[in-house]
Amino acid sequence: MTMKNTQRLLQVMQQLRDPKFGCAWDKKQNFTSLIPYTLEEAYEVVDAIERDDMQDLQGELGDLLFQVVFHSQLAQEQGLFDFEQVAGGIADKLTRRHPHVFSDVVYANEAEQKQAWEILKAAERAEKEAENHTILSGVAKNLPALVQSKKIQDRAANHGFDWTEVEPVYDKVLEELDEVKEAWESGDQEHTEEEIGDLLLVAVNLARHMNVDPEQALKKSTQKFTKRFEYIEQKVAQSGREVKKCELSELDALWNEAKIAFKKL
């Protein structure tokens, strides 16, 4: 049944792109025009997982799979590759990168396995980008900034460019914070932006050294902020007012209330 559904999906995609009888919107799409939809569907998968909505997750995974099929169809029309080659390629890659599962290789521990994984990935990158290969090449440019920063720093760290302890990274955060203040006090907006960027980058580095995923950490803090702000909004609404009409001291007191209220949950 699964393979039949896969074939049916591929046939549906081909029909949507049929030059004569297909859908006008689907027919005019290209790799570039699909980028925002592909990103959106990936984020909606994450959202369903975080909400623990498995029924929604099934649908969102289908939407994401459709994006894979759509890009594969475009490639097939241009004689580049097709869906079967995409599926075969990832199956080959997973087999190659897991010799401890698909062959007789044995790793002593998880650290050794991770090191072997990185060596394999590096070899694949070197082969793929033989002419223009650099240590940091291959990290997608359209990743969210925090994710991209972590990946690039991980890549550099794998080649020895990294602090071995947390303390100097922590000190670097404080140093960058002082430089942000200096730039801001100078009135130079462009320099302030640069220093803010440096601060965020070293904050990502600190997260790495503390084994914290910076993207997930920021997302959780943003969700926490949202819940607390909604608490403030609800309390203010009960008094028949708007948040923007309240004194900051009152809002700050409600914020502290919210912190206590949600700590008890």
C-alpha positions as CSV (number, residue, x, y, z in Angstrom):
1,M,0.0,0.0,0.0
2,T,2.8,2.4,0.9
3,M,4.6,2.0,-2.4
4,K,1.3,2.4,-4.2
5,N,0.6,5.6,-2.5
6,T,4.1,6.9,-3.4
7,Q,3.5,6.1,-7.0
8,R,0.1,7.7,-6.8
9,L,1.7,10.9,-5.4
10,L,4.2,11.0,-8.2
11,Q,1.5,10.6,-10.7
12,V,-0.6,13.4,-9.1
13,M,2.5,15.6,-9.3
14,Q,3.0,14.9,-12.9
15,Q,-0.6,15.6,-13.7
16,L,-0.4,19.0,-11.9
17,R,2.6,19.9,-14.1
18,D,1.0,18.6,-17.3
19,P,1.6,21.4,-19.9
20,K,-1.9,21.1,-21.3
21,F,-4.2,19.8,-18.5
22,G,-2.2,20.7,-15.4
23,C,-2.8,23.4,-12.8
24,A,-1.8,27.0,-13.9
25,W,-0.1,27.8,-10.5
26,D,1.8,24.5,-10.4
27,K,2.9,24.8,-14.0
28,K,4.6,28.2,-13.4
29,Q,6.6,27.3,-10.4
30,N,10.4,26.7,-10.4
31,F,13.1,25.8,-7.9
32,T,13.5,29.4,-6.7
33,S,9.8,30.2,-6.4
34,L,9.2,27.1,-4.2
35,I,11.9,28.1,-1.6
36,P,9.5,29.9,0.7
37,Y,7.0,27.1,0.6
38,T,9.6,24.4,1.3
39,L,10.9,26.4,4.3
40,E,7.4,27.0,5.6
41,E,6.4,23.4,5.4
42,A,9.6,22.4,7.3
43,Y,8.8,24.8,10.1
44,E,5.2,23.6,10.2
45,V,6.5,20.1,10.8
46,V,8.5,21.4,13.7
47,D,5.5,23.2,15.1
48,A,3.3,20.1,15.0
49,I,6.1,18.1,16.8
50,E,6.4,20.8,19.5
51,R,2.7,20.9,20.0
52,D,2.7,17.1,20.2
53,D,-0.1,17.0,17.6
54,M,0.6,13.7,15.9
55,Q,-2.5,13.9,13.6
56,D,-1.3,17.3,12.4
57,L,2.2,16.0,12.1
58,Q,1.0,13.4,9.6
59,G,-0.5,16.1,7.4
60,E,2.5,18.4,7.7
61,L,4.9,15.6,6.8
62,G,2.8,15.0,3.7
63,D,3.0,18.7,2.8
64,L,6.8,18.6,3.2
65,L,7.0,15.4,1.2
66,F,5.1,17.1,-1.6
67,Q,7.8,19.8,-1.7
68,V,10.4,17.0,-2.2
69,V,8.3,15.5,-4.9
70,F,7.7,18.9,-6.5
71,H,11.4,19.7,-6.7
72,S,12.1,16.2,-8.0
73,Q,9.5,16.6,-10.7
74,L,11.1,19.9,-11.8
75,A,14.5,18.2,-12.0
76,Q,13.1,15.3,-14.0
77,E,11.5,17.7,-16.5
78,Q,15.0,19.2,-17.0
79,G,16.7,15.9,-17.3
80,L,18.7,16.4,-14.0
81,F,17.4,13.6,-11.7
82,D,14.1,12.1,-10.5
83,F,12.5,11.1,-7.2
84,E,13.9,7.6,-7.4
85,Q,17.4,9.0,-7.6
86,V,16.7,11.3,-4.7
87,A,15.5,8.3,-2.6
88,G,18.3,6.1,-3.7
89,G,20.9,8.8,-3.0
90,I,19.8,9.3,0.6
91,A,19.6,5.5,1.1
92,D,23.2,5.1,-0.2
93,K,24.4,8.0,2.0
94,L,22.8,6.6,5.2
95,T,24.3,3.2,4.5
96,R,27.7,4.7,3.8
97,R,27.6,6.8,7.0
98,H,26.5,4.0,9.3
99,P,29.1,1.3,8.7
100,H,28.5,0.1,12.3
101,V,24.9,-0.8,11.3
102,F,25.4,-2.0,7.7
103,S,28.9,-3.6,8.0
104,D,31.2,-5.0,10.6
105,V,32.7,-1.7,11.9
106,V,32.6,-1.3,15.7
107,Y,33.0,2.0,17.5
108,A,34.3,2.1,21.1
109,N,31.9,4.8,22.1
110,E,29.6,7.6,20.9
111,A,32.5,10.1,20.6
112,E,34.4,7.8,18.3
113,Q,31.3,7.3,16.2
114,K,30.7,11.0,15.9
115,Q,34.3,11.6,14.9
116,A,34.0,8.9,12.2
117,W,30.8,10.5,11.0
118,E,32.5,13.9,10.6
119,I,35.4,12.3,8.8
120,L,33.0,10.7,6.3
121,K,31.1,13.9,5.8
122,A,34.3,15.8,5.3
123,A,35.5,13.3,2.7
124,E,32.1,13.6,0.8
125,R,32.4,17.4,0.8
126,A,36.0,17.2,-0.5
127,E,34.9,14.9,-3.3
128,K,31.8,17.0,-4.1
129,E,33.7,20.4,-4.1
130,A,37.1,19.3,-5.2
131,E,37.8,22.6,-7.0
132,N,36.4,25.1,-4.5
133,H,36.5,23.2,-1.3
134,T,37.0,25.0,1.9
135,I,36.5,23.8,5.5
136,L,33.3,25.9,5.8
137,S,31.9,25.3,2.4
138,G,28.7,23.4,2.1
139,V,26.8,25.0,5.0
140,A,23.5,26.2,3.5
141,K,23.3,30.0,3.3
142,N,19.5,30.1,3.8
143,L,19.5,28.4,7.2
144,P,18.2,30.4,10.2
145,A,21.1,32.6,11.4
146,L,21.5,30.8,14.8
147,V,21.5,27.4,13.1
148,Q,24.0,28.5,10.4
149,S,26.3,30.1,13.0
150,K,26.4,26.9,15.1
151,K,27.1,24.7,12.1
152,I,29.9,26.9,10.9
153,Q,31.4,27.1,14.4
154,D,31.1,23.3,14.7
155,R,32.9,22.8,11.4
156,A,35.7,25.1,12.5
157,A,35.9,23.4,15.9
158,N,36.3,20.0,14.2
159,H,39.5,21.4,12.7
160,G,40.9,22.6,16.0
161,F,39.7,26.2,15.9
162,D,37.9,26.4,19.2
163,W,38.4,27.0,22.9
164,T,38.7,23.8,25.0
165,E,36.9,25.2,28.0
166,V,33.8,27.3,28.7
167,E,35.4,30.1,30.8
168,P,37.2,32.0,28.0
169,V,34.0,31.9,25.9
170,Y,32.1,33.4,28.8
171,D,34.7,36.1,29.1
172,K,34.4,36.8,25.4
173,V,30.7,37.3,25.8
174,L,31.3,40.0,28.4
175,E,34.0,41.6,26.2
176,E,31.6,41.7,23.2
177,L,28.9,43.2,25.4
178,D,31.2,46.0,26.4
179,E,32.0,46.6,22.7
180,V,28.3,46.8,22.0
181,K,27.9,49.5,24.6
182,E,30.9,51.4,23.2
183,A,29.5,51.3,19.7
184,W,26.1,52.4,20.8
185,E,27.5,55.3,22.8
186,S,29.5,56.4,19.8
187,G,26.2,56.9,17.8
188,D,27.5,54.8,14.9
189,Q,24.6,52.7,13.9
190,E,26.5,50.5,11.4
191,H,29.2,49.8,14.0
192,T,26.5,49.0,16.6
193,E,24.9,46.5,14.2
194,E,28.3,44.9,13.7
195,E,29.0,44.6,17.4
196,I,25.5,43.2,18.1
197,G,26.3,40.5,15.4
198,D,29.6,39.7,17.1
199,L,27.8,39.4,20.5
200,L,25.2,37.0,19.0
201,L,27.9,34.9,17.4
202,V,29.8,34.5,20.6
203,A,26.6,33.7,22.5
204,V,26.1,30.9,20.0
205,N,29.6,29.7,20.8
206,L,28.8,29.8,24.5
207,A,25.7,27.7,23.9
208,R,27.8,25.2,22.0
209,H,30.3,24.8,24.8
210,M,27.4,24.4,27.3
211,N,25.8,21.7,25.1
212,V,22.8,23.9,24.4
213,D,21.1,24.2,21.0
214,P,20.9,28.0,20.6
215,E,18.0,27.9,18.1
216,Q,15.9,25.8,20.5
217,A,17.0,27.8,23.5
218,L,15.9,31.1,21.9
219,K,12.6,29.5,20.7
220,K,11.8,28.4,24.2
221,S,12.7,31.8,25.7
222,T,10.5,33.5,23.1
223,Q,7.6,31.1,23.9
224,K,8.1,31.9,27.6
225,F,8.1,35.7,26.8
226,T,4.9,35.2,24.8
227,K,3.1,33.4,27.7
228,R,4.2,36.1,30.2
229,F,3.2,39.0,27.9
230,E,-0.2,37.4,27.2
231,Y,-0.7,37.2,31.0
232,I,0.0,40.9,31.2
233,E,-2.3,41.6,28.3
234,Q,-5.1,39.6,30.0
235,K,-4.7,41.3,33.4
236,V,-4.7,44.8,31.8
237,A,-7.8,43.9,29.7
238,Q,-9.6,42.9,32.9
239,S,-9.3,46.5,34.0
240,G,-10.7,47.8,30.7
241,R,-7.5,49.3,29.5
242,E,-4.8,48.7,26.7
243,V,-1.3,47.7,27.4
244,K,0.2,50.8,25.7
245,K,-1.8,53.0,28.1
246,C,-0.2,51.5,31.2
247,E,2.9,52.8,33.0
248,L,6.0,50.6,32.6
249,S,6.3,50.1,36.3
250,E,2.8,48.5,36.4
251,L,3.6,46.3,33.4
252,D,6.9,45.3,35.1
253,A,5.0,44.3,38.3
254,L,2.6,42.2,36.2
255,W,5.6,40.6,34.4
256,N,7.0,39.5,37.8
257,E,3.5,38.2,38.7
258,A,3.6,36.2,35.5
259,K,7.0,34.7,36.3
260,I,5.7,33.5,39.6
261,A,2.4,32.2,38.1
262,F,4.0,30.2,35.4
263,K,6.7,28.8,37.7
264,K,4.0,27.1,39.7
265,L,2.7,25.3,36.6
